[in-house]
Amino acid sequence: MVLKQNWTDVHNDRQTLFIESSKRSTKHYLRWQCLAGRGLKAVDEFDLNVLTWRPLKASPIELHHFQPTVWQNKIVIAGTLTGDYPPEQPVEHIYYFYPNENKWEQGPAIPPARLRDSAVAIVKNDDLYLIGGITNGHLDGNVNWVDRYDFITDSWTVLNDAPHAVLMLRLR
C-alpha cells in the first residue's frame, strides 16, 4: 500500500523545515529537539504550533555521533562519542534529556566491555536496544554487538551478535 504524502515548506528566520502533512498527525505536542554536536551545544527546539525555535539547556558533556530515541518523557542518548576527531572516546553512561523540564541527567553506566558509539538505538516497551557501532572513534572497531538495557530493572543483557557490523541508521 502506498500512501500519498504532501509536504509543505515551513520558513522562519533560522531555517527551512520540510513537514509532512497527513491526517494522522497531531500538532498539539509536535516539537522537535535538535541535540548535541561537537562542543557543548544547547538543545534547539522547534515548536510546530507556533513555527519558532527556542534554545534549551546545553548538554553537560560533549555528545556526538548518536541516534537518540525516546522512553516515557525523556530523550535517551546511548552509544555516543565525546572528544576531538579522530580518536573520539565512547561515552561511559546513558544520558537523558527531559524536554518538558529542560533538564539533563546522567543515567546508568554502560558496561566497559560494551562501550561504543554510532550505534543504532531503539526503545521497545521498557527496553533500550543498542545494535552495532564502533569502539574507536573514526579509526576502527566496527562491531556487530546487540545489547538490551532494561529501564525498569536497571539491568544490561548481552544478546546474540547481529550478522554484520552496522552504524547508525538514517531514517527518511
HELIX and SHEET records of a PDB file:
HELIX    1   1 PRO A  112  ARG A  114  5                                   3    
SHEET    1   A 2 ASN A   6  HIS A  11  0                                        
SHEET    2   A 2 THR A  16  SER A  21 -1                                        
SHEET    1   B 3 ARG A  31  CYS A  34  0                                        
SHEET    2   B 3 ALA A  42  ASP A  47 -1                                        
SHEET    3   B 3 THR A  52  ALA A  58 -1                                        
SHEET    1   C 4 THR A  69  TRP A  71  0                                        
SHEET    2   C 4 LYS A  74  ILE A  77 -1                                        
SHEET    3   C 4 HIS A  93  TYR A  98 -1                                        
SHEET    4   C 4 LYS A 103  ALA A 109 -1                                        
SHEET    1   D 2 LEU A  81  THR A  82  0                                        
SHEET    2   D 2 GLN A  89  PRO A  90 -1                                        
SHEET    1   E 4 VAL A 120  LYS A 124  0                                        
SHEET    2   E 4 ASP A 127  ILE A 131 -1                                        
SHEET    3   E 4 VAL A 146  ASP A 150 -1                                        
SHEET    4   E 4 SER A 155  LEU A 159 -1                                        
SHEET    1   F 2 ILE A 134  ASN A 136  0                                        
SHEET    2   F 2 ASP A 140  ASN A 142 -1                                        
END                                                                             
